[in-house]
Amino acid sequence: MRLPRLVPLLAVATFLASAGCDTNNGGNSLRDVQGTYLFTELLFDPAAPALAEADVLTRIDEEETEVRLFSDGDALFLVQFDDNTSLRADGTVSATNSSVRLVAVTPDDAEELGRLLLQPTNVFARGGSGDVLTASMSVTVDLAAYDPENYPGLNAVSGTLSIRLERQ
């Protein structure tokens, strides 16, 4: 009878399937968050009270700026600035039931994200449906690179970066 041989095989298959599972990751989390997101908040609040907040949204064309998340783990940032310059940065995306992590692929991609005051790695809290991603993180940014006119010589400024992305 072949049934006794199947029982150990089924036990091994069940073990292997459960060993690869992360209890914080629903397995299909990337499909749950895939789509096109728009920035609805992108604000840097410097720790130094003498410095003004940097509201990045005032410098971009919100209708032409988006973050695309794909179920294969790829991410793409497409940004059109009001001065008719643009940026494109590639990233990777991973997700759990409660968070989404976006990471720049190359140092050049990280530099491009820096133009938005974003970090090479950004971790977002995930709303229940995945339609809203939020982050509030302590960071050090290069404000002079972002806006040399208003922040001359301020290359390493600590503060809080608040980000909100909403899926369209």
Legacy VTK file of the C-alpha trace (Angstrom):
# vtk DataFile Version 3.0
C-alpha trace
ASCII
DATASET POLYDATA
POINTS 168 float
0.000 0.000 0.000
1.380 3.450 -0.944
-0.378 5.525 1.709
2.300 5.088 4.433
4.919 6.495 2.031
2.768 9.526 1.276
2.351 10.497 4.941
6.063 11.364 5.471
6.145 13.222 2.155
3.104 15.266 3.129
4.656 16.029 6.526
7.876 17.242 4.867
5.939 19.342 2.350
3.869 20.902 5.123
7.015 21.679 7.146
8.754 23.274 4.160
5.702 25.344 3.321
5.367 26.620 6.875
9.110 27.253 7.276
9.028 29.722 4.400
6.129 31.684 5.848
6.538 34.856 7.847
3.692 35.304 10.303
3.920 39.051 9.683
3.650 38.581 5.943
0.421 37.384 4.413
2.230 35.868 1.428
0.361 37.963 -1.107
1.173 41.323 0.498
2.843 42.677 -2.650
-0.313 42.007 -4.641
-2.236 43.769 -1.882
-0.146 46.944 -2.228
0.667 46.955 -5.936
-0.522 49.993 -7.834
0.130 53.660 -8.423
0.500 55.965 -5.437
0.518 59.747 -5.259
2.251 61.848 -2.628
-0.281 63.666 -0.447
2.317 64.692 2.147
6.082 65.079 1.884
7.268 67.418 4.605
10.613 67.833 6.351
10.518 69.556 9.745
14.074 70.520 10.801
15.005 69.940 14.434
16.531 73.433 14.495
13.645 75.821 15.273
15.281 78.632 13.273
14.892 76.684 10.011
11.673 76.678 8.043
9.906 73.445 7.114
10.594 72.082 3.655
7.285 71.176 2.006
8.476 69.168 -0.989
4.974 69.007 -2.476
5.155 72.728 -3.262
8.030 71.992 -5.668
6.553 69.101 -7.642
3.789 68.707 -10.179
1.560 66.373 -8.186
-0.377 65.285 -11.290
2.840 64.114 -12.970
4.455 62.520 -9.924
3.841 58.952 -8.825
5.262 55.912 -7.131
4.481 52.593 -8.789
4.667 49.366 -6.809
4.681 46.074 -8.671
3.805 42.603 -7.403
7.202 41.270 -8.566
9.034 43.418 -5.983
9.959 46.333 -8.257
9.194 49.971 -7.476
9.472 53.055 -9.669
9.536 56.708 -8.637
8.582 59.209 -11.361
8.713 62.867 -10.355
8.127 66.038 -12.340
9.368 69.186 -10.618
7.735 72.570 -11.180
10.947 73.854 -12.818
10.457 71.262 -15.621
13.206 68.961 -14.359
12.341 65.392 -13.515
13.678 62.337 -11.813
13.287 58.627 -12.166
14.492 56.223 -9.510
14.218 52.462 -9.411
13.588 50.630 -6.188
12.539 47.379 -4.665
9.470 46.859 -2.526
8.699 44.346 0.180
5.645 44.179 2.393
4.244 42.636 5.506
0.706 42.904 6.791
1.637 46.106 8.618
4.440 47.754 6.622
5.893 48.451 3.198
9.621 48.894 2.650
10.966 50.782 -0.377
14.703 50.598 -1.096
16.696 52.379 -3.821
18.375 49.907 -6.180
21.625 51.788 -6.858
23.524 54.701 -5.324
22.327 56.836 -8.259
18.723 55.936 -7.427
19.381 56.828 -3.776
20.810 60.193 -4.879
17.714 60.870 -6.973
15.445 60.048 -4.000
17.530 62.483 -1.963
16.278 65.263 -4.227
12.886 64.562 -2.606
14.513 64.344 0.847
13.714 60.611 0.820
16.172 58.114 2.263
17.748 55.172 0.387
15.445 52.960 2.516
11.971 54.112 3.540
9.601 52.071 5.708
5.905 52.926 5.662
3.080 51.902 7.950
0.344 50.302 5.950
-3.327 51.155 6.321
-5.728 48.214 6.511
-6.396 47.996 2.777
-2.937 49.106 1.687
-4.395 52.186 -0.003
-2.543 54.555 2.326
1.138 54.329 3.274
2.510 56.674 5.931
5.899 57.304 7.470
7.309 59.682 10.038
11.018 59.188 10.528
13.973 60.941 12.067
16.450 61.634 9.276
19.397 63.776 8.287
19.007 65.412 4.873
20.967 67.636 2.524
18.761 70.727 2.427
21.307 72.629 0.313
20.969 70.036 -2.466
17.192 70.232 -2.201
17.019 74.051 -2.226
20.385 75.873 -2.395
18.720 79.293 -2.379
16.780 78.882 0.864
19.172 76.470 2.613
22.724 77.429 1.526
25.449 75.342 3.155
23.002 73.161 5.124
24.226 69.761 4.006
23.406 67.658 7.070
20.238 68.795 8.812
18.427 66.549 11.290
14.675 66.544 11.557
11.482 64.608 10.939
10.337 63.557 7.489
6.589 62.916 7.155
5.338 61.069 4.082
1.890 59.999 2.992
1.206 58.051 -0.201
-2.314 57.253 -1.410
-3.126 54.607 -3.992
-5.079 55.811 -6.994
LINES 1 169
168 0 1 2 3 4 5 6 7 8 9 10 11 12 13 14 15 16 17 18 19 20 21 22 23 24 25 26 27 28 29 30 31 32 33 34 35 36 37 38 39 40 41 42 43 44 45 46 47 48 49 50 51 52 53 54 55 56 57 58 59 60 61 62 63 64 65 66 67 68 69 70 71 72 73 74 75 76 77 78 79 80 81 82 83 84 85 86 87 88 89 90 91 92 93 94 95 96 97 98 99 100 101 102 103 104 105 106 107 108 109 110 111 112 113 114 115 116 117 118 119 120 121 122 123 124 125 126 127 128 129 130 131 132 133 134 135 136 137 138 139 140 141 142 143 144 145 146 147 148 149 150 151 152 153 154 155 156 157 158 159 160 161 162 163 164 165 166 167
